[in-house]
Amino acid sequence: MNNNKIQRVLIAALGGEGGGVLADWLVTCARNSGRLVQATSVPGVAQRTGATSYYLEWSKELVQPSEVAPTFALSPVPARVDVVIASESLEAARMMERGFVTPDRTCLIASTSRVYTTVEKMHMEDGRFDDARIQTLAKTLAHQAVLMDMDALTQQHKTVVSAVMFGALSGAGALPWPVEICEAVIQASGKGVQASLAGFHAARTLAQSVIAGNEIPVVQNQFAGPAKLQEIARLGAERCMDYQDERYADQYRKRLMQAIPETITDEKMAKAWSEAARHLALWMCYEDVIRVADLKTRPSRFDRVRNEAQAGERDLVYVTEHFKPGVDEVASVLPSALGRRLLAWAVKHQKEKWHVGLHIRSTSLWGYLMLRSMARMRSMRRSSLRFQQEHKAMDAWWSAMQKLTPKSASMGLALAGLPQVLKGYGETQKRGHENYERIWNEFVEPVLNSSQDLDLAAESLNKALKAALADPEGHLNKTIKAHPIKWFEKIPT
């Protein structure tokens, strides 16, 4: 058989996403439509949850008994792949970097969603790879690029990404058999059929829309602004809702609507407000023991752990959580007055560094109920000591953003990044507060009511931020004499 009559498809997915299921569906479809097919899988390096590639080749046309059977390849060859589909943006970049996407033949179908790498998460600044560069590269290198947020479709239809990828392949015209064969294969799987079909058809329709040249609809927020800013605001509100409640999400939206102009024409100004909106959401959803307990007991987390452990349906998986709360962590979630008394007691009796190690098995009934009880404390969070402290500093920062950004986009962009220094817990959190206070007192407060050149002040602020982020051990706070600490009110002794 002529090699031009063979279609080559490369699937790039992460472990636990169902890339193998998609490959099996495609093999079954090819066979049911009378085609010869071959599939292989290539396990990759466990960057996040284990990247795995699946490579398939099938005959484009029906093969007659008298014809010579084609010779299929076991692995993809650069510049010889017809269709590349990736469940995640950086996986698409990995396929492009390896030369599997070319302008003369490859249809690239990829999700715009991201699962961040360990290196990206560990970076003290914003270490995320620029998604816009990946999308630009996709549109440049591919013969045809079909980009969509597969993760959003997966969550919307409560299905798995393999069903969404299947629908995207069908909608992009990458499959030589009718849609009815795809539907029959999903129905025959017998698991989550209705959800899988819903995700399949939603992705199929969206892919057809992209192929036709129609723009993907954007969910509108309650305020105007650039599309990127609207998307950040939507995600920020969702995060606040998940963290606390609808009233908290509404508070986030109102802050944005009160501060951000309806029309922004300056690119740097738009970037400043986008960064401010992102950091505001992250700050409002600071991590405390209540949040940690909630995240550790979610069903999705247990499912992820089982997938990573490659546990079967009848396998038992035991999960032990390690906690090391200190006086600060305990005081932070207590009502304000009670928390201050505890801190005062710790100072008086030199117990500031006291902590206790806890090993809680979240898969046991006692451990699970204990953590869920902690998670339910979020109804008390607004009255907690740390909530009041964080919001007092947050209010001052947001007011400064409103005052300085209209005067200088450079200053607004620099100030928007200031909350980056607030990280971690325990000693790391303490150093972050010290960094924030020092930078605020030295580089922000002096310009709030002065006639200083804000662009020059922005340069100084950026240098101070870079120095603080490059100093995780807090040596600068020990060598530079700072102004009096204002983050915490003085604890009575």
Secondary structure, DSSP 8 states (H G I E B T S, - for coil): --GGGEEEEEEEEETTS-HHHHHHHHHHHHHHTT--EEEEEEE---SSS-EEEEEEEEESS---TTS------SS--TT--SEEEESSHHHHHHHHHTT---TTT-EEEEE------HHHHH-SS-----HHHHHHHHHHHSSEEEEE-HHHHHHHTT--HHHHHHHHHHHTT--SS-HHHHHHHHHHH-SSHHHHHHHHHHHHHHHHHHHTT--------SS---HHHHHHHHHHHHHHHHHT-HHHHHHHHHHHHHHS-S----HHHHHHHHHHHHHHHHHHT---HHHHHHHHT-HHHHHHHHHHTT--TT-----EEEE--BHHHHHHHSBHHHHHHHHHHHHHTT-TT-B--EEEETTSHHHHHHHHHHHGGGGGGGGBHHHHHHHHHHHHHHHHHHHHTTT-HHHHHHHHTGGGG--SSHHHHHHHHHHHHHHIIIIIHHHHTS---HHHHHHHHHHHHHHHHT-TT-HHHHHS------SS-----
